[in-house]
Amino acid sequence: MDPTLHLLDENDLPVDSFPIVGGKLSIGRVGGKCDLRLDDHWVASEHALIWVRPDNEPVWFLEDRGSARGTFVNGYGVSGLHRLMHGDIIRIGRSRFFFAWDSLVGAA
């Protein structure tokens, strides 16, 4: 099952969802270059990338693409790669997302 980013409002309630299909999701300010476009001057043109390492058990990563304002997971700045876990809160610019993925779904 593919993971999903849920955009959160100021009360931590989901207001939109973005499935991560095909093993990656690029996030940034420039449409056409990014799968998820954020209209926010705090977001770099190609800000971050979420991608999977397809081993026996997939592992999902968040990669900051050298943004000036940073990418944060659970309140901590990401430098390089960060392994994502179900329930992580990702902040890019003024947007906050809940990373939803249960690695056991579909396992037999």
Secondary structure as UniProt FT lines:
FT   STRAND          4..8
FT   TURN            10..11
FT   STRAND          14..19
FT   TURN            22..23
FT   STRAND          24..28
FT   TURN            32..33
FT   STRAND          36..37
FT   TURN            41..42
FT   TURN            45..46
FT   STRAND          48..53
FT   STRAND          59..64
FT   STRAND          71..73
FT   TURN            74..75
FT   STRAND          76..77
FT   STRAND          81..83
FT   TURN            86..87
FT   STRAND          89..92
FT   TURN            93..94
FT   STRAND          95..100
FT   TURN            103..106
//
